[in-house]
Amino acid sequence: MTHFKAGATVVRRDVHPGGQVWSEQALRVVADGSEGLLTACAPGAEARWPALYAKARADGDRTVRTEAFDAMASGKWELTAAAWQQTELLLWRPPTAWFSVNAFYEAAGLRNWYVNFERPTRRTPNGFDTFDLTVDLVVAPDLTTWTWKDEDEYAHARRLGIVGDTEHRAVDTARDQALAMVENRTGIFADADRWAAWRWDPTWPTPRLPRNRRKE
């Protein structure tokens, strides 16, 4: 398995089961070990997103996000250059889990934890591949409360066949695993206070996508 040194730039890619790249994001490695890969980024970090998804973010229009899912189901979309915005991000990816744990930071500190349900990672020479499975869990900074997010989009992805029965069963299991981690303070939550105080070092270079990346 590929291991990455702290400080290295890696690329997270969401890869559609059909093989097309849905998105890619440049991240900085914080740590890499047996419990998972810990990466981070800050506003300005380079990314490429589906054009419809970028439009939905720019316009604040969730109906365009529905169009983006329809494009995903068809296997046809265009990627556009983008940049991470607004928050600092810490992303922990356990080796075989069907989720990642993200922490979003604003000027005042940790805004919230965010469990993103996705396919297990496949490491690549430049980073890792996964595929976002739409539904998310938003957790308060002190881990005392949580809410499910984008259940409507998850249902739409199920109808479109983007999330099949096998993935759905895996997500159901992963939901229980993620909640148990929060409740029992395990995984990254075992050091929740430490990571709540983490911040992006402004002297670190902005993560950028490789200039020689293969066009998809």
Secondary structure as GFF3:
##gff-version 3
##sequence-region A 1 216
A	DSSP	beta_strand	9	15	.	.	.	ID=ss1
A	DSSP	beta_strand	21	33	.	.	.	ID=ss2
A	DSSP	beta_strand	36	41	.	.	.	ID=ss3
A	DSSP	beta_strand	46	50	.	.	.	ID=ss4
A	DSSP	alpha_helix	51	59	.	.	.	ID=ss5
A	DSSP	alpha_helix	62	74	.	.	.	ID=ss6
A	DSSP	beta_strand	79	83	.	.	.	ID=ss7
A	DSSP	beta_strand	88	93	.	.	.	ID=ss8
A	DSSP	beta_strand	99	106	.	.	.	ID=ss9
A	DSSP	beta_strand	109	118	.	.	.	ID=ss10
A	DSSP	beta_strand	122	124	.	.	.	ID=ss11
A	DSSP	beta_strand	127	130	.	.	.	ID=ss12
A	DSSP	beta_strand	132	139	.	.	.	ID=ss13
A	DSSP	beta_strand	146	149	.	.	.	ID=ss14
A	DSSP	alpha_helix	151	160	.	.	.	ID=ss15
A	DSSP	alpha_helix	165	184	.	.	.	ID=ss16
A	DSSP	three_ten_helix	187	191	.	.	.	ID=ss17
A	DSSP	alpha_helix	192	196	.	.	.	ID=ss18
###
